[in-house]
Amino acid sequence: REKRLTLPPSEITLL
Amino acid sequence: PGLLEPTSCLVRVPKSASTLGIAIEGGANTRQPLPRIVTIQRGGSAHNCGQLKVGQVILEVNGVSLRGREHREAARLIAEAFKTKEKDYIDFLVTEFN
């Protein structure tokens, strides 16, 4: 079975 | 053949307003490895410049690569580039390719 690397979503920053 | 060659372009954003006015998402070790523009605020310097677009990925800021930098570090680099009095503009190297 394909081993899925799940990366976390990123935060959003307003500049 | 037929593969799109990822192109990048240099956008110079004059500091024409009190804020830069972009929201970015992404950074090293996240699903979005390089910071991507997700919002451009009306009345900010980026909106006034008119050349930055939502969806563009930021590769470099003032010649400094954002590759491998965590989200907060990339955000800090951009914020400092806007705050510094040395230049009255910020150079962004951006690409449409994600």
Backbone of each chain as nested JSON, in Angstrom:
{
  "chains": [
    {"id": "A", "residues": [
      {"number": 1, "name": "ARG", "atoms": {"N": [0.85, -1.191, 0.0], "CA": [0.0, 0.0, 0.0], "C": [0.886, 1.242, 0.0]}},
      {"number": 2, "name": "GLU", "atoms": {"N": [0.418, 2.21, -0.783], "CA": [1.229, 3.444, -0.922], "C": [1.308, 4.142, 0.438]}},
      {"number": 3, "name": "LYS", "atoms": {"N": [2.551, 4.424, 0.887], "CA": [2.719, 5.044, 2.218], "C": [2.559, 6.556, 2.032]}},
      {"number": 4, "name": "ARG", "atoms": {"N": [1.485, 7.132, 2.529], "CA": [1.239, 8.564, 2.287], "C": [1.857, 9.385, 3.406]}},
      {"number": 5, "name": "LEU", "atoms": {"N": [2.769, 10.302, 2.998], "CA": [3.39, 11.201, 3.982], "C": [2.433, 12.376, 4.164]}},
      {"number": 6, "name": "THR", "atoms": {"N": [1.758, 12.522, 5.345], "CA": [0.802, 13.617, 5.491], "C": [1.5, 14.753, 6.227]}},
      {"number": 7, "name": "LEU", "atoms": {"N": [1.674, 15.849, 5.507], "CA": [2.296, 17.031, 6.107], "C": [1.196, 17.916, 6.684]}},
      {"number": 8, "name": "PRO", "atoms": {"N": [1.501, 18.637, 7.74], "CA": [0.468, 19.496, 8.352], "C": [0.155, 20.681, 7.438]}},
      {"number": 9, "name": "PRO", "atoms": {"N": [-1.058, 21.193, 7.501], "CA": [-1.355, 22.422, 6.765], "C": [-0.562, 23.567, 7.39]}},
      {"number": 10, "name": "SER", "atoms": {"N": [-0.375, 24.633, 6.629], "CA": [0.424, 25.73, 7.175], "C": [-0.488, 26.794, 7.772]}},
      {"number": 11, "name": "GLU", "atoms": {"N": [0.094, 27.59, 8.648], "CA": [-0.674, 28.732, 9.168], "C": [-0.655, 29.836, 8.118]}},
      {"number": 12, "name": "ILE", "atoms": {"N": [-1.492, 30.846, 8.326], "CA": [-1.571, 31.976, 7.394], "C": [-1.192, 33.24, 8.164]}},
      {"number": 13, "name": "THR", "atoms": {"N": [-0.346, 34.046, 7.591], "CA": [0.074, 35.291, 8.248], "C": [-0.243, 36.469, 7.351]}},
      {"number": 14, "name": "LEU", "atoms": {"N": [-0.843, 37.493, 7.935], "CA": [-1.141, 38.722, 7.18], "C": [-0.003, 39.713, 7.404]}},
      {"number": 15, "name": "LEU", "atoms": {"N": [0.55, 40.242, 6.312], "CA": [1.694, 41.153, 6.424], "C": [1.352, 42.537, 5.863]}}
    ]},
    {"id": "B", "residues": [
      {"number": 1, "name": "PRO", "atoms": {"N": [8.763, 17.316, -24.222], "CA": [8.032, 18.411, -24.879], "C": [6.636, 18.551, -24.268]}},
      {"number": 2, "name": "GLY", "atoms": {"N": [6.181, 19.789, -24.302], "CA": [4.819, 20.017, -23.807], "C": [4.796, 20.328, -22.32]}},
      {"number": 3, "name": "LEU", "atoms": {"N": [5.905, 20.021, -21.635], "CA": [5.921, 20.35, -20.196], "C": [6.15, 21.853, -20.044]}},
      {"number": 4, "name": "LEU", "atoms": {"N": [5.379, 22.46, -19.16], "CA": [5.551, 23.907, -18.962], "C": [6.838, 24.145, -18.19]}},
      {"number": 5, "name": "GLU", "atoms": {"N": [7.666, 25.021, -18.704], "CA": [8.916, 25.353, -18.007], "C": [8.541, 26.334, -16.892]}},
      {"number": 6, "name": "PRO", "atoms": {"N": [8.765, 25.983, -15.597], "CA": [8.359, 26.907, -14.519], "C": [9.096, 28.233, -14.658]}},
      {"number": 7, "name": "THR", "atoms": {"N": [8.357, 29.307, -14.839], "CA": [9.008, 30.6, -15.012], "C": [8.811, 31.427, -13.755]}},
      {"number": 8, "name": "SER", "atoms": {"N": [9.808, 32.218, -13.442], "CA": [9.647, 33.114, -12.29], "C": [9.844, 34.536, -12.784]}},
      {"number": 9, "name": "CYS", "atoms": {"N": [9.302, 35.493, -12.054], "CA": [9.537, 36.879, -12.459], "C": [9.744, 37.739, -11.226]}},
      {"number": 10, "name": "LEU", "atoms": {"N": [10.516, 38.8, -11.432], "CA": [10.875, 39.693, -10.337], "C": [9.859, 40.834, -10.294]}},
      {"number": 11, "name": "VAL", "atoms": {"N": [9.228, 41.01, -9.129], "CA": [8.238, 42.079, -8.979], "C": [8.747, 43.063, -7.933]}},
      {"number": 12, "name": "ARG", "atoms": {"N": [8.856, 44.321, -8.313], "CA": [9.294, 45.341, -7.368], "C": [8.063, 46.051, -6.822]}},
      {"number": 13, "name": "VAL", "atoms": {"N": [7.867, 45.949, -5.5], "CA": [6.677, 46.524, -4.863], "C": [7.09, 47.779, -4.095]}},
      {"number": 14, "name": "PRO", "atoms": {"N": [6.785, 48.969, -4.608], "CA": [7.076, 50.192, -3.854], "C": [6.29, 50.226, -2.546]}},
      {"number": 15, "name": "LYS", "atoms": {"N": [6.906, 50.79, -1.476], "CA": [6.194, 50.883, -0.194], "C": [5.289, 52.12, -0.25]}},
      {"number": 16, "name": "SER", "atoms": {"N": [4.198, 51.99, -0.945], "CA": [3.333, 53.157, -1.213], "C": [2.252, 53.327, -0.156]}},
      {"number": 17, "name": "ALA", "atoms": {"N": [2.128, 52.343, 0.744], "CA": [1.085, 52.431, 1.78], "C": [1.708, 52.002, 3.1]}},
      {"number": 18, "name": "SER", "atoms": {"N": [0.958, 52.17, 4.178], "CA": [1.545, 51.864, 5.496], "C": [1.655, 50.367, 5.728]}},
      {"number": 19, "name": "THR", "atoms": {"N": [0.933, 49.584, 4.925], "CA": [1.033, 48.126, 5.069], "C": [1.403, 47.504, 3.729]}},
      {"number": 20, "name": "LEU", "atoms": {"N": [1.99, 46.315, 3.774], "CA": [2.28, 45.583, 2.536], "C": [0.968, 45.028, 1.971]}},
      {"number": 21, "name": "GLY", "atoms": {"N": [0.147, 44.422, 2.883], "CA": [-1.207, 43.986, 2.499], "C": [-1.265, 42.684, 1.718]}},
      {"number": 22, "name": "ILE", "atoms": {"N": [-0.457, 41.69, 2.133], "CA": [-0.636, 40.345, 1.56], "C": [-0.732, 39.359, 2.71]}},
      {"number": 23, "name": "ALA", "atoms": {"N": [-1.482, 38.271, 2.472], "CA": [-1.493, 37.158, 3.441], "C": [-0.796, 35.989, 2.756]}},
      {"number": 24, "name": "ILE", "atoms": {"N": [0.09, 35.317, 3.495], "CA": [0.828, 34.187, 2.912], "C": [0.534, 32.917, 3.69]}},
      {"number": 25, "name": "GLU", "atoms": {"N": [0.576, 31.815, 2.947], "CA": [0.366, 30.496, 3.55], "C": [1.518, 29.618, 3.089]}},
      {"number": 26, "name": "GLY", "atoms": {"N": [2.068, 28.821, 4.018], "CA": [3.098, 27.871, 3.588], "C": [4.461, 28.161, 4.176]}},
      {"number": 27, "name": "GLY", "atoms": {"N": [5.305, 27.143, 4.036], "CA": [6.667, 27.222, 4.544], "C": [7.182, 25.794, 4.657]}},
      {"number": 28, "name": "ALA", "atoms": {"N": [8.462, 25.66, 5.005], "CA": [9.08, 24.328, 5.054], "C": [8.284, 23.408, 5.979]}},
      {"number": 29, "name": "ASN", "atoms": {"N": [8.262, 22.131, 5.648], "CA": [7.597, 21.099, 6.462], "C": [6.088, 21.278, 6.55]}},
      {"number": 30, "name": "THR", "atoms": {"N": [5.502, 21.85, 5.529], "CA": [4.04, 21.911, 5.462], "C": [3.631, 21.468, 4.055]}},
      {"number": 31, "name": "ARG", "atoms": {"N": [2.337, 21.347, 3.838], "CA": [1.86, 20.902, 2.515], "C": [2.219, 21.905, 1.429]}},
      {"number": 32, "name": "GLN", "atoms": {"N": [2.39, 23.163, 1.847], "CA": [2.753, 24.214, 0.874], "C": [4.19, 24.623, 1.189]}},
      {"number": 33, "name": "PRO", "atoms": {"N": [5.205, 23.981, 0.547], "CA": [6.609, 24.127, 0.975], "C": [7.185, 25.54, 0.832]}},
      {"number": 34, "name": "LEU", "atoms": {"N": [6.61, 26.331, -0.094], "CA": [7.071, 27.72, -0.237], "C": [5.867, 28.625, -0.029]}},
      {"number": 35, "name": "PRO", "atoms": {"N": [6.077, 29.801, 0.574], "CA": [4.936, 30.68, 0.904], "C": [4.176, 31.089, -0.35]}},
      {"number": 36, "name": "ARG", "atoms": {"N": [2.869, 30.958, -0.287], "CA": [2.003, 31.301, -1.423], "C": [1.103, 32.467, -0.998]}},
      {"number": 37, "name": "ILE", "atoms": {"N": [0.854, 33.387, -1.934], "CA": [-0.015, 34.534, -1.637], "C": [-1.473, 34.05, -1.669]}},
      {"number": 38, "name": "VAL", "atoms": {"N": [-2.177, 34.214, -0.551], "CA": [-3.579, 33.748, -0.492], "C": [-4.553, 34.92, -0.444]}},
      {"number": 39, "name": "THR", "atoms": {"N": [-4.065, 36.1, -0.097], "CA": [-4.923, 37.287, -0.078], "C": [-4.084, 38.516, -0.411]}},
      {"number": 40, "name": "ILE", "atoms": {"N": [-4.703, 39.45, -1.16], "CA": [-4.089, 40.763, -1.367], "C": [-5.117, 41.8, -0.906]}},
      {"number": 41, "name": "GLN", "atoms": {"N": [-4.716, 42.595, 0.095], "CA": [-5.652, 43.54, 0.718], "C": [-5.739, 44.829, -0.085]}},
      {"number": 42, "name": "ARG", "atoms": {"N": [-6.97, 45.273, -0.327], "CA": [-7.182, 46.536, -1.043], "C": [-6.52, 47.659, -0.27]}},
      {"number": 43, "name": "GLY", "atoms": {"N": [-5.806, 48.555, -0.976], "CA": [-5.202, 49.728, -0.339], "C": [-3.818, 49.476, 0.209]}},
      {"number": 44, "name": "GLY", "atoms": {"N": [-3.35, 48.2, 0.197], "CA": [-1.99, 47.918, 0.645], "C": [-0.992, 48.173, -0.486]}},
      {"number": 45, "name": "SER", "atoms": {"N": [0.292, 48.15, -0.137], "CA": [1.326, 48.421, -1.145], "C": [1.252, 47.406, -2.276]}},
      {"number": 46, "name": "ALA", "atoms": {"N": [1.008, 46.143, -1.945], "CA": [0.956, 45.09, -2.969], "C": [-0.205, 45.33, -3.931]}},
      {"number": 47, "name": "HIS", "atoms": {"N": [-1.352, 45.733, -3.385], "CA": [-2.53, 45.999, -4.229], "C": [-2.264, 47.205, -5.121]}},
      {"number": 48, "name": "ASN", "atoms": {"N": [-1.672, 48.237, -4.531], "CA": [-1.368, 49.432, -5.323], "C": [-0.425, 49.099, -6.473]}},
      {"number": 49, "name": "CYS", "atoms": {"N": [0.537, 48.188, -6.21], "CA": [1.533, 47.846, -7.238], "C": [0.856, 47.127, -8.406]}},
      {"number": 50, "name": "GLY", "atoms": {"N": [-0.086, 46.234, -8.052], "CA": [-0.879, 45.601, -9.111], "C": [-0.211, 44.445, -9.84]}},
      {"number": 51, "name": "GLN", "atoms": {"N": [1.011, 44.097, -9.455], "CA": [1.697, 43.029, -10.204], "C": [1.719, 41.707, -9.438]}},
      {"number": 52, "name": "LEU", "atoms": {"N": [1.428, 41.776, -8.133], "CA": [1.362, 40.523, -7.373], "C": [-0.048, 39.966, -7.494]}},
      {"number": 53, "name": "LYS", "atoms": {"N": [-0.151, 38.628, -7.539], "CA": [-1.472, 38.015, -7.709], "C": [-1.658, 36.904, -6.674]}},
      {"number": 54, "name": "VAL", "atoms": {"N": [-2.9, 36.701, -6.285], "CA": [-3.222, 35.59, -5.39], "C": [-2.865, 34.288, -6.109]}},
      {"number": 55, "name": "GLY", "atoms": {"N": [-2.205, 33.389, -5.388], "CA": [-1.819, 32.105, -5.976], "C": [-0.351, 32.042, -6.323]}},
      {"number": 56, "name": "GLN", "atoms": {"N": [0.296, 33.204, -6.468], "CA": [1.727, 33.209, -6.777], "C": [2.521, 32.681, -5.585]}},
      {"number": 57, "name": "VAL", "atoms": {"N": [3.604, 32.008, -5.871], "CA": [4.487, 31.457, -4.837], "C": [5.721, 32.354, -4.77]}},
      {"number": 58, "name": "ILE", "atoms": {"N": [6.098, 32.722, -3.54], "CA": [7.237, 33.629, -3.35], "C": [8.513, 32.808, -3.179]}},
      {"number": 59, "name": "LEU", "atoms": {"N": [9.445, 32.964, -4.1], "CA": [10.7, 32.213, -4.062], "C": [11.778, 32.969, -3.286]}},
      {"number": 60, "name": "GLU", "atoms": {"N": [11.828, 34.293, -3.498], "CA": [12.876, 35.104, -2.865], "C": [12.304, 36.466, -2.457]}},
      {"number": 61, "name": "VAL", "atoms": {"N": [12.904, 37.045, -1.422], "CA": [12.563, 38.41, -0.992], "C": [13.876, 39.193, -0.928]}},
      {"number": 62, "name": "ASN", "atoms": {"N": [13.959, 40.256, -1.747], "CA": [15.206, 41.043, -1.809], "C": [16.42, 40.147, -2.016]}},
      {"number": 63, "name": "GLY", "atoms": {"N": [16.239, 39.131, -2.835], "CA": [17.368, 38.262, -3.2], "C": [17.64, 37.152, -2.208]}},
      {"number": 64, "name": "VAL", "atoms": {"N": [16.88, 37.115, -1.112], "CA": [17.083, 36.066, -0.101], "C": [16.084, 34.939, -0.355]}},
      {"number": 65, "name": "SER", "atoms": {"N": [16.588, 33.715, -0.552], "CA": [15.707, 32.595, -0.878], "C": [14.883, 32.186, 0.335]}},
      {"number": 66, "name": "LEU", "atoms": {"N": [13.631, 31.831, 0.102], "CA": [12.736, 31.364, 1.172], "C": [12.695, 29.845, 1.219]}},
      {"number": 67, "name": "ARG", "atoms": {"N": [13.463, 29.206, 0.288], "CA": [13.449, 27.734, 0.224], "C": [13.956, 27.159, 1.529]}},
      {"number": 68, "name": "GLY", "atoms": {"N": [13.225, 26.197, 2.124], "CA": [13.678, 25.511, 3.341], "C": [13.41, 26.294, 4.615]}},
      {"number": 69, "name": "ARG", "atoms": {"N": [12.769, 27.469, 4.487], "CA": [12.488, 28.257, 5.702], "C": [11.077, 27.959, 6.209]}},
      {"number": 70, "name": "GLU", "atoms": {"N": [10.94, 27.842, 7.534], "CA": [9.638, 27.613, 8.138], "C": [8.759, 28.853, 7.9]}},
      {"number": 71, "name": "HIS", "atoms": {"N": [7.449, 28.663, 8.068], "CA": [6.491, 29.745, 7.766], "C": [6.831, 31.019, 8.535]}},
      {"number": 72, "name": "ARG", "atoms": {"N": [7.062, 30.902, 9.827], "CA": [7.254, 32.117, 10.641], "C": [8.521, 32.858, 10.261]}},
      {"number": 73, "name": "GLU", "atoms": {"N": [9.553, 32.078, 9.877], "CA": [10.805, 32.736, 9.504], "C": [10.621, 33.476, 8.181]}},
      {"number": 74, "name": "ALA", "atoms": {"N": [9.915, 32.832, 7.251], "CA": [9.661, 33.488, 5.957], "C": [8.828, 34.755, 6.179]}},
      {"number": 75, "name": "ALA", "atoms": {"N": [7.821, 34.652, 7.051], "CA": [6.955, 35.82, 7.322], "C": [7.778, 36.94, 7.963]}},
      {"number": 76, "name": "ARG", "atoms": {"N": [8.697, 36.546, 8.852], "CA": [9.521, 37.562, 9.529], "C": [10.423, 38.275, 8.513]}},
      {"number": 77, "name": "LEU", "atoms": {"N": [10.982, 37.508, 7.579], "CA": [11.861, 38.088, 6.549], "C": [11.108, 39.134, 5.728]}},
      {"number": 78, "name": "ILE", "atoms": {"N": [9.88, 38.799, 5.338], "CA": [9.086, 39.721, 4.515], "C": [8.715, 40.957, 5.337]}},
      {"number": 79, "name": "ALA", "atoms": {"N": [8.334, 40.732, 6.602], "CA": [7.949, 41.867, 7.46], "C": [9.134, 42.816, 7.653]}},
      {"number": 80, "name": "GLU", "atoms": {"N": [10.319, 42.241, 7.864], "CA": [11.508, 43.082, 8.07], "C": [11.869, 43.837, 6.799]}},
      {"number": 81, "name": "ALA", "atoms": {"N": [11.689, 43.175, 5.654], "CA": [11.981, 43.836, 4.373], "C": [11.058, 45.035, 4.189]}},
      {"number": 82, "name": "PHE", "atoms": {"N": [9.814, 44.925, 4.719], "CA": [8.883, 46.044, 4.573], "C": [9.213, 47.139, 5.576]}},
      {"number": 83, "name": "LYS", "atoms": {"N": [9.653, 46.755, 6.746], "CA": [9.914, 47.749, 7.814], "C": [11.196, 48.535, 7.574]}},
      {"number": 84, "name": "THR", "atoms": {"N": [12.199, 47.885, 6.96], "CA": [13.496, 48.552, 6.843], "C": [13.398, 49.856, 6.063]}},
      {"number": 85, "name": "LYS", "atoms": {"N": [14.19, 50.857, 6.555], "CA": [14.164, 52.178, 5.9], "C": [15.224, 52.242, 4.779]}},
      {"number": 86, "name": "GLU", "atoms": {"N": [16.025, 51.15, 4.665], "CA": [17.115, 51.183, 3.677], "C": [16.581, 51.291, 2.258]}},
      {"number": 87, "name": "LYS", "atoms": {"N": [15.422, 50.643, 2.03], "CA": [14.86, 50.66, 0.66], "C": [13.414, 51.121, 0.728]}},
      {"number": 88, "name": "ASP", "atoms": {"N": [12.943, 51.761, -0.328], "CA": [11.523, 52.151, -0.336], "C": [10.716, 51.203, -1.214]}},
      {"number": 89, "name": "TYR", "atoms": {"N": [11.277, 50.019, -1.404], "CA": [10.553, 48.997, -2.178], "C": [10.962, 47.624, -1.65]}},
      {"number": 90, "name": "ILE", "atoms": {"N": [10.216, 46.585, -2.073], "CA": [10.627, 45.201, -1.813], "C": [10.65, 44.473, -3.15]}},
      {"number": 91, "name": "ASP", "atoms": {"N": [11.705, 43.695, -3.392], "CA": [11.773, 42.87, -4.595], "C": [11.316, 41.45, -4.251]}},
      {"number": 92, "name": "PHE", "atoms": {"N": [10.26, 40.993, -4.932], "CA": [9.787, 39.615, -4.763], "C": [10.092, 38.836, -6.036]}},
      {"number": 93, "name": "LEU", "atoms": {"N": [10.708, 37.657, -5.86], "CA": [10.835, 36.741, -7.0], "C": [9.694, 35.743, -6.844]}},
      {"number": 94, "name": "VAL", "atoms": {"N": [8.758, 35.771, -7.78], "CA": [7.549, 34.941, -7.656], "C": [7.405, 34.026, -8.868]}},
      {"number": 95, "name": "THR", "atoms": {"N": [6.613, 32.978, -8.686], "CA": [6.292, 32.098, -9.793], "C": [4.832, 31.71, -9.696]}},
      {"number": 96, "name": "GLU", "atoms": {"N": [4.234, 31.433, -10.862], "CA": [2.847, 30.98, -10.893], "C": [2.817, 29.472, -10.602]}},
      {"number": 97, "name": "PHE", "atoms": {"N": [3.988, 28.821, -10.796], "CA": [4.093, 27.372, -10.737], "C": [4.051, 26.937, -9.281]}},
      {"number": 98, "name": "ASN", "atoms": {"N": [3.192, 26.022, -8.91], "CA": [3.141, 25.619, -7.51], "C": [3.645, 24.19, -7.351]}}
    ]}
  ]
}
